Structure formats: structure tokens, C-alpha cells
Amino acid sequence: MTFGIDISTHQVLLDVDFAVAAGTEFAGSKSVASYLPNLTVAADYHSNIDDIIEAGLDHAKFHYAVPNSRNTPEVTAQFQWDIRYRAQPTDAYMLDDEPLDDYGTYWRDDPAAAYFEKLHSLGARYDQMWFYCPAALTRASGPWPKMLALRAKGLKIMWVSYGDMDAILEPGEEPYVGNTGFTDPELHQFTSAWTVPGYTGRIDRIYSRLSVAQLFKGGTMTFEDKFREYARLYPKPSTGEASWDQMCGNLMNRFGLFTTPNDWHPTRTGPTAWDVALASGPRNMNPAAAPIGAIHWWRNKSGNTPGHTGVDLTGGGQNVGMATYAVRESLGAAIGIQSVAGYSAAKTFMAYEGWTNNYAGARHSLAATAGGGYTPIEEEEDMSAKLYQRKGDGRVHAISIATGFDYHVPSEAYRDLLLGWKIFDDGAPPIILADNIFDYVRELAASARVPAAAVDVDALAAKVAALVTIPAGSLTEAQVEAAVRRVFSDAGTV
């Protein structure tokens, strides 16, 4: 059983870390305000999402909106999609279908389905959609044929009942859904009065019979997700061109840097796609045999160049990401998805010349990218803490092996220090441990969310040197202090 919470401005003072420590594995925040006649970003939406991410739930979060009497379901869905904050391709989107606005607006089957269909047209998968169903109201407002059809495509039901029809309803029991057809709901909000140590307010708590992996597509991005995310970020090239047209090779190279930032080193990137094809080795002429990440190649029938290229997103040549207007699914200005056969049919002056498993020697990393998660910075067996940098967060965090506490750095100067903390690679052991640094950090900031006003480099250096156990015959405390100061100096933070 998996437990989660939903929060809004009423829980803005909640430290989501406390909820995680109490067993919370996923969380969501209201993104569209209720009680207002016009569509408005919900109060504290951004800070709540920040808190959810900082608590380690970037891979398991959702955003929710409520019906609004002044706007159609389609307009509401468009607004919610446009205001997404720090969204990942694995995020879920929930319609909190209850009459919270001043006009008691509630969406029955047709408008509720229209809302989700609009989200789908904007790029959300059906398995990313959650439908919040207040028990008595949902039972009284059927039938729900369109919503049942969407559920068959992957939409999830969140049933909301606090002991409804069962005064001693406990997590894990089957809630009473009546004749709605929403049997065995994937999620159940079973209380609005949960509390956690360190917070006096009440919290909506949810349980699910599904795992986080099932609720959020494994908390990972598929290779196709990566391409869609890249296109969302760069519907036009970041270098100012009006579109990706005539930039197929450029897109392949930039997408490679996106998927494999530390190990994408093609031996050639131009001047044309066909030139890169010739530098990529033998080609397999059977597109059906192409694996995920394969690079497909075309040449001009007259003169070979400039040619064309695309990357296989799902294997088999059926879904190829490429830069062209001749796409089956557009994701921006001349960027989208097409099949090998579809492109060849659209561009009859081009000849398909097979696929390779590399782009001039560079290969895509096919390891699933966490929809959040972390990038390890250092892992030593004798460390007192493991350091990592959360994707999308930009700040270094440390989990103490001794205590289990997760800290994040409250200023850029400390971030620079930790990113450069392997400062004894000149032969001496790396003995500055994360816990030592954070002992001092915690003295400067009572809360990790309150930035330290100024970095006292001398005090930090002395504190670390005093806390570190220096192996016999290695560094003196003065050398440790000098090393700490050097990190700040090298980072330009002194």
C-alpha cells in the first residue's frame, strides 16, 4: 500500500520532509485557485511544489485543478497545462471535482470528460490523469459512461470518503462506490485530518493499492518521454532560429547532449547529415530491426547531400524524432515524430539509407531518466553522508548515513563548496565529510529553506577543520582550513 497527500495554501507551513518521514511516498498541490471567478494560479502553488521536490518526491507528484463556473472544461485544462510549474513527464494531473467555487460548480460526465480529453490533446497521457470523486456526490450524479471509457484508457479514480457507508473504514478496505462503475478505485482519500509531528494543521491523506512505479509510470522517463520533454523545452532552437527546419543534424546532436550530457562526443557533427552518416559506420537497411536510440539516415537521391536524420524513440522505425515539417505529430516548429515509412513517403526525393547505433561514434544513454531523482556527486564507502544534486532543483543535498536526515545547501557559496569538496585529490585522503559541513550550515540557518545571509569562510573553515578526524601523518588543521578557503576562492565566492 502506498500513501500520499494533497496540499494547498492551507498547508503552506507544512514541511513535506516531515510527511515523508511519516510514510508519505507521493504528494500533490493545488495549481488552479478555487473560490475565484477567473482562472488564477493557486496561492502558494509554486512554493508547495518546491517543497514537494525538496522532500524527494519530484518523481511522484501531481497537480490539481477545480471546476470553475466562468470557464469551460477545455479552457480550464488549457490554463492548468500552461501554468505547470517544475513539471516532469511523469507528473499526474487531477481534476478535483467538487463544488468549491462561489457558484457550487460541479462537472458531471460530459464536462469532466471534456476536461481530460483536452489535457490529452495537449500532451498528457491518460495514465497521468486522476479523477477526484467525492463519494456521495459522485454516486448521485451518474451515469459516467465517458469517464468509464477514459478509465479504460488508463485514467485513475481517486475515491473520497471518510468512513462513508462504513464508520470504521480503514485504509485498504474497499470504499462503497455504488452504481458508478468506478469499482476498485486506484486511489482513496480516506481522511482530511491527518497530522504529522512538527505540524499542527490537518492534511488530506490518500492511500493507493498501486505502487509509486505504477502511479507515476515508474518514476522514470522513457526515451520517447525524453524527446517530448526536449521538444517542450525547445519547440524552436535555443539559438534563435524561427524553426528546426533544415536543422535535422543539429537537433540530433543537441538531443544527444540532452540525453547523454557527460558522454556525447561525436567525431563529426556536419556540415550535413549525410556527412555524419558516412562517419557513423555500417548501416542496417531494415528499419524494423532498429532498436531504441538508433539513428536513421536518408540521402538526397540527387547528389546525396544534405540528407536527413532522425532518432528512433520506441524501436522498429515507427516513432522517429526528427526536425522537419513532414511529421505525423508536431511538437513544435518543424520538430516532431514520424515513421521511417511516413517520412520516405512524404519526401519522395529522399532515399532511406538505413540506421546505425551511433551518431558519428556517440551513443544515447538508454538508462531511464528519473523524473526527479538525483545525480550522484560522490560515493565513498567511508563517507558520513552521500551527496547528490536533485534534477530540477539545482542545489546540492546530502543524506546523512548516521541520522538519515536530508539537508540542502542554503546558499550558492555552500553549493560551490560541496560540488568542489574533493579537494584532496593531490594525494591526501578526501576527509571533509558532508556532515561536518552541514553541522556549520545548520548553525547559520535554523531552517534549510532560509538562505544564510553571508558565508563566514574563516568560521566555516575552522569549524570543518575542528570536526574532521585527521589521519595520522596526513593534513594538519591549518591545511584543512586552507583547503576549504581554496574551494571558495576557486569558485569566486570569497
N, C-alpha and C positions, 0 to 999 in steps of 0.2 A: 504494500500500500504506500502511496506517495502523497505527501502533504504539501499544501501551498497556501498562499494568502493573496488577497487583493487589497490594495490600499488606495487612498485618495488624499485630498488635503487634510482630512480629519486625522490621518496618521503621519503627518509630516514630521513629527518629533520622534517617530519610531526609528530606532537603529536596526535596520534589517539584519545586521550581523547577529543581533540577539535572537531574532526569529529563526535564523539559520541554525544557530547553536541549539535551539529548541526543537529542531527537526524539520524545518521548512526547506523544501527542495525546489520549489518554483514560486514565482511571485509576479503580480501584475499591478499596473497603475491605471487609474482613470486618465484618459487622454483628452476627451471632449467633455466640456463642462455641462452640468445639468442645471436646472433652475434658471437658465438664461434663454431669452427669445432668439438670439442669434448664435450661430456656431462660434465657439470660443475655445481656445486651448484651456484645459482644466488647470485650476490653480495647483501649483506645486508638482505638475506632471514631470517637468524636467528634473527637479531635484529628487523626486521619488525614483525615477528611472536611474539616475546617478547612484542612488543608494542601493538599489537592487543590483546594479552592476558591481559596485564596490563590495557587495557582500558575496560575490562569486556566482551570481545567477544570470549572467549575461546570456548563457546558453539555454536558459529556462525561464523566459519572461514573456508576459503578454501585455497588450494594450487594450483598453476597453472604452467604448462609447455608449451613450444612452440615446434613446429616441428624442427627437426634437419636433415640436408641433409646427415650427415655422419652415422646416426644411424637409425635402423628400428623403427617402432612404438612400437614393443614389447620391444626392448632394452630401449627405452626412458621411457616407462611405468615402467619397472623394476627399472630403475635408480630413477625416481621420487618417487616410493614407498619406495625404500631403504633409501633415504635421508630425509624422513619425519621428521620434527622437531616439538616436543611437540604436536604430533598428538593425537586427540581424535577419538573414534569410530564414532562420529557424523560429523567429518570433511568432506568437499566436495573436489573433485579433478577435476580440469578443464583443458581441452586442449584449449589453446589459439591458435586457428588455423588461423594464419596469417603469411605471408612470412616475418619474421623478421630477419632470418639469412642472411649471405652474399650471399647465393645462391638462395634466394627467394623461399624457400621450403614451399609448401602448401600441405596439405593432403586432398585428396578427399575422397569419401565414403569408399573405401576398407581400406586404411591405417588408417583413422580416427577410423573406427570400430575396426580394429585390436588393436589399442592402448587401447581402452576402454575394449575390451574383455580380454586383458592381465591384466589390472587393476582388473577386476573381478576375474580372476584366482588367483590373489594374495590376495584377501580378500575384495576388495571394493564392496559394493552393487551398483546396477545400479542406485538407487535413490541418491547415493552420487556423481554421475558423472554429470558434466556440460560441454556442448559443446559451445565454444565461436565462433559465426558466424558473421564475417564481412558482412554486408548486400549485397553489390553489388557482392562481390566475391562469396559468398555462392549461390546467385541466379544464377550466371553464371556457376557454377561448378557442378551442379546436373547431374543426379538424385542422391538421397540419400536413397536408399532402406534399406541398412544395418543400417544406423543411425536412420531411422524412426522405424525400428524394435527394436533398443535399446531404443528409446524413449518410445515405448510401454511397455518396461520393467521397466521404471522409470527414465531414463536419462533425464536431463533437458536442455533446449535450452536457451543460452544467446544470444539474437539478438543484434547486434551492429550497430546502426545507429544514426547519429546526425542530425536529421531533414531530413533524407533520404526520398525522394519522397514526402516530406511534410516540407516546410520551417519553419513551426511553430509547429512542432511536440513537444508535451508536454508529461511529464511523465503520464502514464496511457492510452495514445492513442495507438491504435493497429498499430505496425510498419508494413511496407509493406514487406511481405516475398516471394512474387511472387509465382512461382510454386514449391517451395522447399518442400512443405508439412509440414513445421515447423510452422503451424498455432498456434496462441495464445501462443507465447513463454513464458516460465515461468519467464524469466528474460530479461531485456532490458537495455543495457548500452547506455544511451542517451546523455552523454556529456563526453568530456575529459578535460573540463576546469572548473570544479567545484572548488571553493575556500572556505576556512573557516577562521574565524577570528584567527589571530595569525600565519597564514602561508601564504606565498606569492606565493607558487607554485600552479600548476594545478593538479587536481585529476580526475581520471575516476570515474564517478558516475553511479550507477545501481539502477533501481527500479525493484521490483517484485510484481506480483499480489498475490504471496503466502506469508504467514506469516513466521517468523523465525521458528516456530514449524514445518511448512510444508517443508521448505527448508532444515532444519537440523535435521529432524526426532525428532522434539520436543525439541531439545537441551538436550535430555536425552539418557541414555544408557538403553537398555532392559537388562533383566537378562542374556540372551544369549550373548549380547554385552559384558557384564562384564566377562563372561567366555572366550570369544575370546580375550579380552584385556589381561586377565591374562595369557593366553597361548602365546600371542605375547610377553609379558614381560618375561615369564618364559617358553620357549619351552623345557628347561631342568630345573631340580630343582636348586634353588639358592644355595643349599648346596653342589654342585659339582658332583652329580651323573651323569652318562652318559645319563640317560633317566629316565622317570617316571615309567618305567616297575616295577611291584611288589610294587608300592607305591600308590595304589588307595586311601587308607585311609589317607595317608599323604597329598595327593592332596586335598581331601575333607576338611581336617582341614585347610590347608593353604588358600584354596579358601574362606572358611568361614571367615578367618581373613581378607581377601581382601574385601569381600562384607560387612562385619559387624565388622569393626575393634574395635569398642568400646563395643561390646556386644556379642562376640562369646566366650562362656565359656562352652565347652562340659565337661561333668563329666568324660568322658573316651575318649582316643584317640588311644587305642591299647590294646594289642600288635598286634591284627589282625583286619581286617574289620569286621569279624563275631563277635568278642568280642564287638565292638562298636554297632553292630546291636542289640545284646542282651541287651545293655544298653539304647536303643532308644525307648522302649515301643512297644505296639501292632503294627503289620504290616498289611496293606491293600493289599490283593493279586491281586487287579485289577489295572494294570498299567495305563489303560485308564482313571482312575479316579484320577491319581496323579496330583496335582497342580504344578505350577512353584515353584521351590525351594525344591520340595520333594526329599528325599534321597532314592534311590533304592538299594536293597540288594540281594546278591546271596550268597549261601553257596556251598562248595565243596560237591558233592554227597558222597564222601568217606571221612568221618572224619570231615565234616563241615568247618574246618578252612583250609586256611586263609580267604576264602571268597572273595567277591568283592563288590564294591560300586560305585555309580555314582550319580550325581545330575541332576534333571530334569530342563532343560533350558527353555522349552516352554509349559510344561504341557502335560499329556497324554502319557508319556513314549516314545515319538517319537524322541526326541532330548535330549540325556543324555550326559552330560560332564563327562569324566572318564579318568583314567590312564590305558591304555592298548594299545597294538599294533593292537588289533582287533576292529578298529574303521571304521566307514563309511567315515568320513572326518578327516584326520590327521591335527593337528595344531602344531605339534612339535614331539619330541622324545617320543613316547608312550603316547601322550596326544591328545585327540580329541573328536569327537562326534559320538555316536552310538545310536541306539534304544534299548529298552529292548529286543525286539524280536531278533534284529540283534546280540546282544551280546550272548544271550542264544543259538542262532543257531551256532555261531562261537565257543562257548565254551560248548560243549555238556556234559562235566564232571561237569558243574556248574548247580545248581538248583535255579531258581528265587524264592525268599522268600518275595516278596512284597516291599512296601515302607512305610516310616514314614515321618512325617512332621518336624522331628528334627534329629540332629546328636548328640546322647547322651545328649539331652537337649538343644543343641544350635540350633538356627534357623537363616536362612538367612534373612537379611533385603531385602524386595522386593520393597522398595522405589526406584524409578528410580534415578540413579546416574547422576547428572548433568555432561554433557560433558564439564566441566569447572565449572562455577557457583562458589559457595562459601560454606564454612563451618562456620556457626556462631560460634563466640567465646563468645560473651556476649550480652545480650539484656536486658537493664533496661529501664523502662518507662521514667526515668528522665535523661537518657543519652543525651549528646550533640552530640554523634556520635555512629554509630553502627560499631562494629569491626567484621571483618571476615578475613578468610585466603583462598585465591583462590586455588583451586585444581591445581596442576602442577606448581604453582607459587612459593610456599614455603615462601612467605613474607606476613606479616600481612598488611591489608589495613583497612582504616576507611572511611566511608561516613559520612560527616558532615550533621546532621539533619538541621542545621541552613542554611548552604550555598549550600548543595548538592555536594560539591567538594569531590573527591575520592583521598585519599593520600595513598601512600605505604611507608613502612619504609625503609630508605636508608642504614641501616646497621644492622648486626646481633644483636648488642647490643640493639638497639631500638626494634627489633623484640622480644628479650627476655623480655624487659620491658613490652611491650604490652601483650605478652602472659601471663605474670605474674601480670597483672595490678590489679587483685582483691586482693590487698594486705591488705585490711582492714576487712577481714573475721573474725577477732578476736573480733568482736563486734561493731566496728566503721563502719560508712557507707562507701561504695566504692565511694569516692568523686573525685578521679583523673579521669578526663574525657579525652577522646581521643583528643578533640580539644585543650585542654591545652598542651598536649604533642606535638601535631603537630605544634602549634604555635612556639615552640622552634625548632622543626625539620626543619621547613621551613626557620628559620633564618640561620641554618647551611648549607642548601643545596638550592640553588636558583631553582634547578630542582630536582624533586623527583627521577630522574634517575641518579643523580650524588651522589655517596656514600659520606656520611660525613667522613672526613678523620680520625677524632678521636672523641670520646664521652667525653665531659666535664661533668662528672657526677655531680659535685658540681653545675655547672651553670644550668644544666637541673633540678636538684632537687630544686634549688632556684626559677627557672622560674615557675615550676609547682606549688610550694607552694604559690607563689605570685598571680598566676592566679586563683587558686581554692578558691571558696567561702566556708569557713569552717563553718558548722552549729554551732550555739551557744552550748557551753558545750561539744564539741567533741574534735577534734585534734587541736593542735597548728601548726603553720607553721613549727616549728622545727621538730615536729613529722612527718609531711608530707615529709619534706626533708629526714629525716632518713629512712622513708619507701621506698622512691624512691631509695636511696642508697642501701637499703637491697635487692631490686629486682636485681640490678646489681650484687651485691656481691653473692647472691644465684645462679645467672646464670653464675658466674665465669667470668664476663666481666669487672670487675674493674681492 
